[in-house]
Amino acid sequence: MKLTTAFLFVFGIVALGQIASGQDQGDAKTRARTAHDLAKQGADGIPKLLPYTTDVDLNVRLETVKALDDIGGPKTLDALVTMTKDNDPEIQMRATDGLVNIYLPGSIKSGISGTLQRAGNAVKAKFTDTNDLIIDSFVEVRPEVIAALGRLASGGASLESRANACRALGILRGKDAEPQLTEALHSKDNQTIYEALIALQKIRDPAAGPSVAFLLRDLEERIQVAAIETTGLLRNREAAPQLRDALDRARSPKVKRAAISSLAMLGDPADHAVFVQSLSDKDDAIRASGAEGLGRLKDQSDKPALEKAFNSEHGMGPRLSVAFALVSLGNLEAGQFSPLKYLINTLNLKTYRGIALPFLTELARDLPVRQAIYPLLPSATKDEKIQLGTVMARSGDRDSLPYLEALQMDVDTEVATESIRSLRTLRARLP
């Protein structure tokens, strides 16, 4: 009799536990459904979502971060920062993409969270090498956002969430998280290392250059190439011997092209002979880098060779590089067939605009070059006006203000709109 009573007592406890568990599960499903539906309320639903950001149930929190991402906008920022602290990698990645989307609206459509696949606790994401998103320099990102992403870059719940945080820091120009990015360079995960390198390229702080040097001989080609490119972009002149070694020991054309390109960015006189020799190389990219290197050395004795190359070069890329070099050496003529005019005209071609724009941006740091460009603005095409506005925004000075102010009054609304943005960028740069 006692045994039967004890059995019934235990059975009753188990049954009650199962009922309670079922109720909890039912409540969690209701909360998850509620979180999902709150997205339809837009910004008005954000305060109601806040309790769910730390819900005990994973599915509830997942629906919450998805809802916040769907709503978007600055009012979701605090909640998304909170959700970066979640211990689930998918939630971390969705919160990361949501934070980026606040400062770069629409970016979430191409973010990593759109590729997530979940199998139990395992979360996989698909990364691509297309990583050219970056906010305008006048956009100010709140410090707590960069701090939150920095924590994820060095201590995210998964390798994917760490890599995604590194990518986000690059897009948001997160300079204050450089210590975490340089720490990520020592990761055992190649994707995290790669995203950290690209982030440092976007931030463009020369002080971070030395932290990349140990990767210049990495056995993974993609990492080595990215490290070489980063070294050049950050102008780490101390690494020139290592770049020369990478050039001499290049295991593939990609490595060779990256090495000569970075040496060209450094513009060390010790590489003059290499640049001259490269002008006649069979590889378009090598010829282009040789010309760029000579342009940055600014040795007037190279002018005849560059003029000959400009007149005989058939490759569009190399010819743009030669044009850059000739303008750098002082050829500021604005005639129809001049190097400067060639660079400006190329701004009309989407395929090669990405080459001409950086060249003009670099050249326009010198006042004489800007003064040669200003008279060309009134008769410039729509694309030329927009792109030259970008050039002045990035490299101009106070002398550029009147010209951008004139462009913002252009009869073409797109030119006017983009000129307003360029003007904001320039004013943000000026002391």
C-alpha positions as CSV (number, residue, x, y, z in Angstrom):
1,M,0.0,0.0,0.0
2,K,2.8,2.4,0.9
3,L,4.6,1.5,-2.4
4,T,1.5,2.3,-4.4
5,T,1.0,5.6,-2.6
6,A,4.7,6.6,-3.2
7,F,4.4,5.6,-6.9
8,L,1.3,7.7,-7.4
9,F,3.0,10.6,-5.7
10,V,6.0,10.4,-7.9
11,F,3.8,9.9,-11.0
12,G,1.8,13.0,-10.0
13,I,4.9,15.1,-9.8
14,V,6.2,14.0,-13.2
15,A,2.8,14.6,-14.7
16,L,2.6,18.1,-13.2
17,G,6.1,18.7,-14.5
18,Q,5.1,17.6,-18.0
19,I,2.0,19.8,-17.9
20,A,4.0,22.8,-16.6
21,S,6.6,22.2,-19.3
22,G,3.9,22.0,-21.9
23,Q,2.5,25.3,-20.6
24,D,6.0,26.9,-20.7
25,Q,6.4,25.7,-24.3
26,G,3.0,27.1,-25.2
27,D,3.8,30.4,-23.6
28,A,7.1,30.6,-25.4
29,K,5.3,30.0,-28.7
30,T,2.9,32.7,-27.9
31,R,5.7,35.1,-27.0
32,A,7.6,34.3,-30.2
33,R,4.4,34.8,-32.3
34,T,3.8,38.1,-30.5
35,A,7.4,39.3,-31.1
36,H,7.0,38.4,-34.8
37,D,3.7,40.3,-35.1
38,L,5.1,43.4,-33.3
39,A,7.3,44.1,-36.4
40,K,4.1,45.1,-38.2
41,Q,3.7,48.0,-35.8
42,G,7.0,49.6,-36.9
43,A,8.7,51.9,-34.4
44,D,5.6,51.8,-32.1
45,G,6.4,48.1,-31.5
46,I,10.0,48.6,-30.3
47,P,9.1,49.3,-26.6
48,K,6.9,46.2,-26.5
49,L,9.8,44.1,-27.9
50,L,12.3,45.2,-25.3
51,P,11.3,42.5,-22.7
52,Y,11.7,39.8,-25.3
53,T,15.4,40.8,-26.0
54,T,16.4,38.8,-22.9
55,D,13.7,36.1,-22.9
56,V,14.7,32.7,-21.6
57,D,13.6,31.0,-24.8
58,L,15.9,31.1,-27.8
59,N,13.1,31.1,-30.4
60,V,11.5,34.2,-28.7
61,R,14.8,36.0,-28.9
62,L,15.3,35.0,-32.5
63,E,11.9,36.4,-33.5
64,T,12.7,39.5,-31.5
65,V,15.9,40.3,-33.3
66,K,14.3,39.5,-36.6
67,A,11.5,42.0,-35.8
68,L,14.0,44.7,-34.8
69,D,15.8,44.2,-38.1
70,D,12.5,44.4,-40.0
71,I,11.6,47.6,-38.2
72,G,15.0,49.2,-38.6
73,G,16.0,52.8,-37.9
74,P,17.8,54.5,-35.1
75,K,15.2,53.6,-32.5
76,T,16.2,50.0,-32.7
77,L,19.8,50.7,-31.8
78,D,19.8,50.2,-28.0
79,A,17.8,47.0,-28.3
80,L,20.2,45.6,-31.0
81,V,23.2,46.5,-28.9
82,T,21.7,44.5,-26.1
83,M,21.2,41.6,-28.4
84,T,24.8,41.5,-29.5
85,K,25.5,40.3,-25.9
86,D,23.3,37.2,-26.5
87,N,25.2,33.9,-26.4
88,D,23.6,32.6,-29.6
89,P,25.6,33.1,-32.8
90,E,22.6,33.7,-35.0
91,I,21.2,36.4,-32.8
92,Q,24.7,38.0,-32.7
93,M,24.9,38.0,-36.5
94,R,21.4,39.3,-37.0
95,A,22.0,42.1,-34.4
96,T,25.2,43.0,-36.1
97,D,23.6,43.3,-39.5
98,G,20.8,45.3,-38.0
99,L,23.2,47.8,-36.5
100,V,25.0,48.2,-39.8
101,N,21.6,48.8,-41.5
102,I,20.9,51.7,-39.2
103,Y,23.8,53.6,-40.6
104,L,23.7,52.2,-44.1
105,P,19.9,51.6,-44.9
106,G,19.3,48.7,-47.2
107,S,22.5,46.9,-46.5
108,I,20.7,44.2,-44.5
109,K,19.4,42.8,-47.8
110,S,22.9,41.8,-48.7
111,G,24.1,41.1,-45.2
112,I,25.3,37.8,-43.8
113,S,22.1,37.1,-41.8
114,G,20.3,36.5,-45.1
115,T,22.4,33.4,-45.7
116,L,22.1,31.8,-42.3
117,Q,21.3,28.2,-42.0
118,R,20.6,26.6,-38.6
119,A,20.8,23.0,-37.6
120,G,20.2,22.7,-33.9
121,N,22.8,24.9,-32.1
122,A,25.0,25.0,-35.2
123,V,24.7,28.1,-37.4
124,K,26.4,28.4,-40.8
125,A,26.7,31.6,-42.9
126,K,27.9,32.2,-46.4
127,F,30.5,34.9,-46.9
128,T,31.5,36.4,-50.2
129,D,34.5,38.4,-51.3
130,T,32.3,41.2,-52.4
131,N,32.8,43.6,-49.5
132,D,32.8,47.2,-50.7
133,L,30.2,48.7,-48.4
134,I,31.3,51.6,-46.3
135,I,29.5,54.6,-44.7
136,D,30.2,58.2,-45.6
137,S,32.9,59.7,-43.6
138,F,30.6,62.4,-42.2
139,V,28.4,59.7,-40.6
140,E,29.0,59.4,-36.8
141,V,28.5,56.0,-35.3
142,R,27.7,55.9,-31.6
143,P,30.6,54.6,-29.5
144,E,28.6,51.8,-27.9
145,V,27.9,50.3,-31.3
146,I,31.6,50.1,-32.1
147,A,32.3,48.7,-28.6
148,A,29.6,46.0,-29.0
149,L,31.0,45.0,-32.4
150,G,34.5,45.0,-31.1
151,R,33.5,42.6,-28.3
152,L,32.0,40.3,-30.9
153,A,35.1,40.5,-33.2
154,S,37.3,39.1,-30.5
155,G,34.8,37.0,-28.5
156,G,31.7,36.2,-30.5
157,A,29.9,32.9,-29.9
158,S,31.1,31.4,-33.2
159,L,33.7,32.0,-35.8
160,E,31.0,33.2,-38.2
161,S,29.8,35.8,-35.8
162,R,33.3,37.1,-35.2
163,A,34.0,37.3,-38.9
164,N,30.7,39.2,-39.4
165,A,31.6,41.6,-36.6
166,C,34.9,42.4,-38.3
167,R,33.1,43.0,-41.6
168,A,30.7,45.4,-39.8
169,L,33.5,47.3,-38.2
170,G,35.0,48.0,-41.6
171,I,31.7,49.2,-43.0
172,L,31.2,51.5,-40.0
173,R,34.8,52.7,-40.0
174,G,35.2,51.5,-36.5
175,K,38.7,52.8,-35.7
176,D,38.2,52.5,-31.9
177,A,37.9,48.7,-32.3
178,E,41.3,48.4,-34.0
179,P,42.7,46.5,-31.0
180,Q,40.0,43.8,-31.5
181,L,40.6,43.7,-35.2
182,T,44.4,43.3,-34.8
183,E,43.6,40.5,-32.3
184,A,41.4,38.9,-34.9
185,L,44.3,38.7,-37.3
186,H,45.7,36.0,-35.1
187,S,42.6,33.9,-35.3
188,K,42.8,30.3,-36.6
189,D,39.9,31.0,-38.9
190,N,40.8,32.3,-42.3
191,Q,37.5,34.1,-42.9
192,T,37.9,36.1,-39.6
193,I,41.4,37.0,-40.6
194,Y,40.3,38.1,-44.1
195,E,37.4,40.2,-42.8
196,A,39.7,41.9,-40.3
197,L,42.2,42.8,-43.0
198,I,39.5,44.3,-45.2
199,A,38.2,46.2,-42.2
200,L,41.6,47.7,-41.6
201,Q,41.8,48.6,-45.3
202,K,38.6,50.6,-45.0
203,I,39.5,52.3,-41.7
204,R,42.9,53.4,-43.3
205,D,44.8,54.0,-40.1
206,P,48.5,53.8,-40.8
207,A,49.2,53.0,-37.2
208,A,47.6,49.5,-37.8
209,G,50.1,48.7,-40.6
210,P,52.8,46.9,-38.6
211,S,50.2,44.5,-37.1
212,V,49.6,43.0,-40.5
213,A,53.3,42.3,-41.4
214,F,53.4,38.8,-40.0
215,L,50.7,37.7,-42.6
216,L,52.8,38.7,-45.6
217,R,54.0,35.1,-46.0
218,D,50.8,33.4,-45.1
219,L,50.4,30.0,-46.8
220,E,46.7,30.8,-47.7
221,E,46.9,32.8,-50.9
222,R,43.8,34.9,-50.2
223,I,45.1,35.9,-46.8
224,Q,48.6,36.7,-48.2
225,V,47.2,38.8,-51.0
226,A,44.9,40.7,-48.6
227,A,47.8,41.3,-46.2
228,I,50.0,42.6,-49.0
229,E,47.2,44.9,-50.2
230,T,46.6,46.2,-46.7
231,T,50.2,46.9,-46.2
232,G,50.3,49.1,-49.2
233,L,47.1,50.9,-48.4
234,L,48.2,51.6,-44.9
235,R,51.6,52.9,-46.3
236,N,53.7,50.7,-44.0
237,R,57.1,51.6,-45.4
238,E,58.9,49.4,-42.8
239,A,57.5,46.4,-44.6
240,A,59.0,47.2,-48.0
241,P,61.7,44.5,-47.6
242,Q,59.1,41.9,-46.9
243,L,57.0,43.1,-49.9
244,R,60.1,42.8,-52.1
245,D,60.6,39.3,-50.8
246,A,57.0,38.4,-51.5
247,L,57.5,39.7,-55.0
248,D,60.6,37.6,-55.6
249,R,59.1,34.5,-54.1
250,A,55.5,34.9,-55.5
251,R,53.8,31.6,-55.9
252,S,51.2,32.9,-58.2
253,P,50.4,35.9,-60.5
254,K,47.9,37.2,-57.9
255,V,50.6,37.4,-55.3
256,K,53.1,39.0,-57.7
257,R,50.5,41.7,-58.8
258,A,49.6,42.5,-55.2
259,A,53.3,42.8,-54.2
260,I,54.2,45.2,-57.0
261,S,51.0,47.2,-56.5
262,S,51.8,47.7,-52.8
263,L,55.4,48.6,-53.5
264,A,54.0,51.2,-56.0
265,M,51.8,52.6,-53.2
266,L,54.9,53.0,-51.0
267,G,56.8,54.8,-53.7
268,D,60.3,53.9,-52.4
269,P,63.2,55.1,-54.6
270,A,64.9,51.8,-54.0
271,D,62.2,50.2,-56.3
272,H,62.8,52.6,-59.2
273,A,64.4,50.0,-61.4
274,V,61.6,47.5,-60.7
275,F,59.0,50.1,-61.7
276,V,60.9,51.0,-64.9
277,Q,61.2,47.3,-65.9
278,S,57.6,46.7,-65.1
279,L,56.5,49.2,-67.7
280,S,57.3,46.7,-70.4
281,D,55.8,43.6,-68.7
282,K,53.4,41.4,-70.5
283,D,50.9,41.5,-67.6
284,D,48.5,44.5,-67.7
285,A,48.4,44.8,-63.9
286,I,52.2,44.7,-63.6
287,R,52.6,47.5,-66.2
288,A,50.0,49.6,-64.4
289,S,51.7,49.2,-61.0
290,G,55.1,50.1,-62.6
291,A,53.6,53.4,-63.9
292,E,51.9,54.1,-60.6
293,G,55.2,53.6,-58.7
294,L,57.0,56.0,-61.1
295,G,54.2,58.5,-60.6
296,R,54.6,58.5,-56.8
297,L,58.4,58.8,-57.1
298,K,58.0,62.0,-59.1
299,D,61.3,61.7,-60.9
300,Q,61.2,64.0,-63.9
301,S,63.7,61.8,-65.8
302,D,60.9,59.2,-66.1
303,K,58.7,61.5,-68.1
304,P,59.8,60.6,-71.6
305,A,59.3,56.9,-70.9
306,L,55.8,57.5,-69.4
307,E,54.8,59.8,-72.4
308,K,55.9,57.0,-74.8
309,A,53.9,54.5,-72.8
310,F,50.8,56.8,-72.8
311,N,50.9,57.1,-76.5
312,S,51.5,53.4,-77.2
313,E,49.6,51.6,-74.4
314,H,46.4,49.8,-75.6
315,G,45.3,48.4,-72.2
316,M,42.7,50.7,-70.6
317,G,43.9,50.0,-67.0
318,P,47.6,50.5,-67.6
319,R,47.0,53.6,-69.7
320,L,45.0,55.1,-66.8
321,S,47.9,54.4,-64.5
322,V,50.3,56.1,-66.9
323,A,48.0,59.1,-67.1
324,F,48.0,59.2,-63.3
325,A,51.8,59.2,-63.4
326,L,52.1,62.0,-65.9
327,V,49.7,64.2,-64.0
328,S,51.6,63.4,-60.8
329,L,54.8,64.5,-62.6
330,G,53.2,67.9,-63.4
331,N,51.4,67.5,-66.7
332,L,48.3,69.6,-65.9
333,E,47.2,70.3,-69.4
334,A,43.4,70.0,-69.9
335,G,43.3,69.5,-73.7
336,Q,41.1,66.8,-75.2
337,F,43.9,64.2,-75.4
338,S,45.8,65.1,-72.2
339,P,46.3,62.7,-69.4
340,L,44.2,64.7,-67.0
341,K,41.3,64.9,-69.4
342,Y,41.7,61.2,-70.0
343,L,41.2,60.4,-66.3
344,I,38.2,62.7,-66.1
345,N,36.5,61.4,-69.2
346,T,36.9,57.8,-67.8
347,L,34.6,58.8,-64.9
348,N,31.8,58.3,-67.5
349,L,32.6,54.6,-67.8
350,K,31.2,52.4,-65.0
351,T,33.7,49.7,-65.8
352,Y,36.8,51.8,-65.3
353,R,35.4,54.5,-63.0
354,G,36.7,52.6,-60.0
355,I,40.3,53.0,-61.3
356,A,40.1,56.7,-62.4
357,L,38.3,57.9,-59.2
358,P,41.0,56.8,-56.7
359,F,43.7,58.3,-59.0
360,L,42.0,61.7,-59.2
361,T,41.4,61.5,-55.5
362,E,45.1,61.1,-54.8
363,L,46.2,63.7,-57.3
364,A,43.7,66.3,-56.1
365,R,45.4,66.4,-52.7
366,D,47.8,68.9,-54.5
367,L,46.4,72.4,-55.0
368,P,47.7,72.8,-58.5
369,V,45.8,69.7,-59.6
370,R,42.6,71.0,-58.1
371,Q,43.1,74.3,-59.7
372,A,43.4,72.5,-63.1
373,I,40.2,70.7,-62.5
374,Y,38.0,73.6,-61.3
375,P,37.6,75.3,-64.7
376,L,36.4,72.0,-66.2
377,L,33.5,71.6,-63.9
378,P,30.9,73.8,-65.6
379,S,31.2,71.9,-68.9
380,A,31.5,68.5,-67.3
381,T,29.0,65.7,-67.9
382,K,26.6,64.5,-65.2
383,D,28.8,61.6,-64.2
384,E,31.9,63.7,-64.2
385,K,30.3,66.3,-61.9
386,I,29.2,63.7,-59.4
387,Q,32.5,61.9,-59.3
388,L,34.6,65.1,-59.2
389,G,32.4,66.2,-56.4
390,T,33.4,63.0,-54.6
391,V,37.1,63.7,-55.4
392,M,36.8,67.2,-53.8
393,A,35.0,65.8,-50.8
394,R,37.8,63.4,-50.1
395,S,40.8,65.5,-51.1
396,G,39.7,69.1,-51.4
397,D,40.3,72.0,-49.0
398,R,38.6,75.3,-48.3
399,D,39.3,76.3,-51.9
400,S,36.9,73.5,-53.0
401,L,33.9,74.8,-51.1
402,P,32.7,77.4,-53.7
403,Y,32.8,74.8,-56.5
404,L,30.8,72.2,-54.5
405,E,28.4,74.9,-53.4
406,A,27.9,75.7,-57.1
407,L,27.3,72.1,-58.0
408,Q,24.6,71.7,-55.3
409,M,22.6,74.2,-57.4
410,D,23.0,72.2,-60.6
411,V,19.9,71.9,-62.7
412,D,20.3,68.1,-62.6
413,T,18.7,66.9,-59.3
414,E,21.0,63.9,-59.0
415,V,24.1,66.1,-59.4
416,A,22.7,68.5,-56.8
417,T,21.8,65.8,-54.3
418,E,25.2,64.1,-54.6
419,S,27.0,67.5,-54.4
420,I,25.2,68.2,-51.1
421,R,26.6,64.9,-49.7
422,S,30.1,65.7,-51.0
423,L,29.8,69.1,-49.4
424,R,28.9,67.5,-46.1
425,T,31.9,65.2,-46.3
426,L,34.3,68.0,-47.1
427,R,33.1,70.2,-44.3
428,A,33.3,67.3,-41.9
429,R,37.0,66.9,-42.8
430,L,38.0,70.5,-42.6
431,P,39.4,71.7,-39.2
